[in-house]
Amino acid sequence: MLDLIVPKTLSPMPIKEYLRSHIGLSLTIWRKIKNTGSIIVNGKETTITHMIFPGDAITLHWLQPCDIVPTNIPLHIAYEDDTLLIIDKPAGMLVHPTTSEHTATLGNAIMHYFHTQGRSHAFHPVHRLDRNTSGLVLIAKYPHIQHLLSFNGAKNINRQYIALTTGIIKPAEGTIDAPIARHPDSIIQRIIDPKGQHATTCYQVLRPLINASIVQLTLLTGRTHQIRVHLSHLGHPIIGDDLYGGSRELISRQALHAARLYFAHPLSGKIIDVTSQLPNDISNVIDKLSYGEN
């Protein structure tokens, strides 16, 4: 179900035009509403050709089939409104269920949360994090919100990460622009390849450590393993990222954290700015490298 109030600044128009042009409902959602749902304006059921006026109250109903099993897993909710969730994901958790792991993922936890709220939302992640990357994940409660955010792409959602890398990066800030492709011998690993997809990452060293760097990174594109591959390509793999040349001597996973999401809400235009503190395992490595402990 989706509840809307037509803004007072809009002129009268057919409800279909309003929902497609101003709300961003896709053809897929239109078909679902037509086949399984209903459109209610000011308490009365109507059709997509109905004229709507400023101040009208619209309620849309449609079915969102979802086969993700709700599982009671604690969630750290960093932000929530009627259409969005931002979750602070711990390292070690998959975002979406797979055939081999289908009850202990972020998707399972969110479906349980929706059920406890009495809501019939499905799981609509706008982006994903690797299993062992911690931090903020943006989730849409409705498919058209996911479509609006995903269609606009990473360029309109500022995603900032903090990483601990090997060595002192010089220059202290710059842009890594190198195309990424799948490794020919692996379904997981990625490589830099001129024939790969365009990928751009901006970086800034926040603080040098003992033969290491605390780096802030901003994604301008959203490729699989982008930060990990780009930092390895730069010659400074992430500490703990043994897939791309980092050592696990100090930490058992890549020291990479999604620390900030900054974007305009797809409906209201309100700026959403959410941050997440570094988890303890990364902070402990920083302490050790700051004071020279082994």
N, C-alpha and C positions, 0 to 999 in steps of 0.2 A: 504494500500500500504506500502511496506517495501523496502527501497533502501539500497543496500549493495555494498561494494567494496571488492573484494577478496584480502586479504593481500598478499604482495609480498613475504612473507616468506613461503607460502604454495606451495606444489607441485600440478601439474594438477591432477584433479580428477573429477568424475561425479558430476554434480550439486546436485543430491540427497544426495550423501555422504557428501558433504560440508555442505549442509543445515541441515542435520540430526546430524552430528557429531560435527560440529564447531559452528553452530548457535542454535541448539537445537529445531528445528521444530518438533512438535509432529505429530503422525499419524492423529490426528483430523484435524490439520491444513493442512496436505498433502491432505486429502480428500476434504477439502474446496477449496484448490487451484485447484485440479483436476476437481471438479464439478462446481465451480462458478468463478474461477480465471484464471490467466495466469502467465507464467514465461517469462521474457524478459531479454536477455543478450546482452549487448552492442547495445541496440536499436532494437533487433530482437526477436520476440517471438519464444520460443523453448520448449523442453520437459525436463522431469526430468533426462533423460539419457545423456543430453548434457554435454560434457567435458568443464570444466571451467579452466581458467588459471589465474596466479597472475595478479592483476590489472583490471580484468574484472568487469564491472558494471552490477549488477543484480537488477532487479525490480520485486517484487512479488505483485500480485493483488489477493485479495479474499474478499468475503463478510463477514462482521461480524454483524449479526443481533443483535440488542439490543433494548429492549422494555422499557428502562429507559427514562422517559420524561425529556427533557432538561428544566431546570428551572434557571432563572437568579438570582443566589445567589452569592454574593461576595466570592472570593477565595483568601486565602493567600498562594501564591505559594512560597515555600522555595527553590525549586530546579526544574529545567526542562532541559531535553535534547531531542534528537530525539526519545528516547524509554521509558523514565521514567518521572514521575512527583512525587514530594514530596510535600504534602499539609500540612499546619499547621492548623489542624482542631480545631474549637472552641468547648468547652463543650456544650452539649445539642443537638448536631447534630448526627444523625445516619450515619453510613458509607454507608450502602446499603439499598435501598428501601424495605419496607415490604408491605404486603397486606393492612395494616391499615395506613401506612405512606409512600407515594410514590411520593411526589413532593418536599420535603424540606430536602433531604438528600445530603450527599457529592456526591453520584453517580449522582443525578440530576444536581448539580452544575458543575461537571466535564463534563458531556455530553453537557451542554450549552457552556462551555468553548471550547470544541472541535469543536462544530458547529460554533462558532464565528471565529475560526481559519481555517475553511474550511476543517477540517479533519474528516475522517469517522471512527475514533477509537471507540471501545466499551469500557466498564468500566471493568478494570481488577485489582482489589485491591490485593496486595501481602499479606497484613495482615489487620486486622481491630482493631479498638479501640471501647470500650464501648461508648455508647451515651454520658455519662457524664465524660469521660476521654478526656482531651484536648491533642493536640500535633501532632506529625509528623506521617503521613500515607503515605506509599509507594504505588504508583500506576504504573502499567505497561501500556504502550500504545498498546502493542501487546500481544496476548495470549501466544506466544512462550517465550516472555520475562518473563511473569508471571510464566510460567511453569519452566523456568530456575531458577528463584529466589525461587519459592515455593518448587521445588524439592530439592534444596540445604538445605532448612529449616532454622530455627532460628539460628542454630549453625554458619552459615556463614553470618548472618546479625546481627550485634551488635545493639541491641535495648536497650537504656538506658532510665530509667524513674526517675522522682523525685516525692516523696510522702511525705506528712506530716502525721506522725503516732501519735497515743496516747502514752504517756509515753516515757521514756528514754530507748532505746534498748541497751541491753548488752548481749553478747559482741558487740562492735561497728561495727564489720563486720563478715560476715559468709555466709553460703550457706543453703538455705532451700530446702530440697529434700523430697517432700511429694506428693504422687499420688493424683490426683484430679478426682472426679466423679460427675455426676449430682445428686442433691438432689432427693431422691425418691418421694418427695411430691411437686416438683417444676420443671418447665421447664426452669427457669432462674437461680436459685441458685445452687452453686456448694459446695461440701464438700470434706474434706480429707477422703479418703477411700483406704484401702490397695488393693482393687480390681480395683482402678481407673487407669487413664493414668499417666505414669511417668511424673513428673513435677519438674523442678529445677530452682530456682531463687537465684542469688547472691545479697547480699546487703552490703552497707557501710553507716554508719551514717556520714553525712557531717557536721552536727551541732546539738547539743542538744538545745532545747528550754525550755520554762517553761512547764514541764510535757508533752513534745512532742519532736519529732525528725524530722529533715529533712534528708531523706534517699534517696540515689541513688541506683537504682536496675537495674540489667541486667538479661534479660531473656535468659536462655539456652534452654528452650522449649517454646511452644506457646499455652498454654491451655486457655480456656475461663475463665476469671476472675482470672487468675493465681496469679498475684501480690496481689490482694485483698484477696483472700483465704489464701495465704501463710502468709501474714502479720497478718491476724486475727488468724491463727493457731499459730503464734509466740507469740500471746498475745498482739499485738500492732496493732489493726485495723487502717485503714486509717481514718483520721478525715473527717467527712461528709459522710462516707460510712455506712449508717444505715442498709444496707442489711447484713453486716458482722460485726456489733458490734460498728461501729463508730457513733459519735454524729453529728447532723447537727446544733448544736448551733452556730458554727462559720462560717460555709460555707454550701451552699445548695446542694452540690454535693461532690463526693469523691475527695479529694485533691490529684489527681494523674495526672501527666503530662508526655507525651512521649517527652523527651527532646533532644534525639540524635539518629540519624541513621548513622551507619558506616559500609560500605560494599564495596566489589569490584564489579565494574560494570560487569554485566554478559557477555558483548561482548568485551569491551576494556580492562578489568582488572583494569581500573583506580579506585583509591580509592575515594569513595563518602563519605563525612563527613559533615553532616548537623545538626545544632543545633537549638533549639527553646527556647526562653526566657519564664520564668514562666509567666502565665497570672496574671492579676491584682487581681483576687479573691484569688488566692493562696498566692501571695505576701502580700496582706493585712493581711491574717491570720498570716503569719510569723512575720510581724511587731507587731501585737497585742501580740503574744506569746513571742516576744523578749523583749518587754518593759513592760510586765505585765498588759496590758490594758484588760478590760473586755468588 
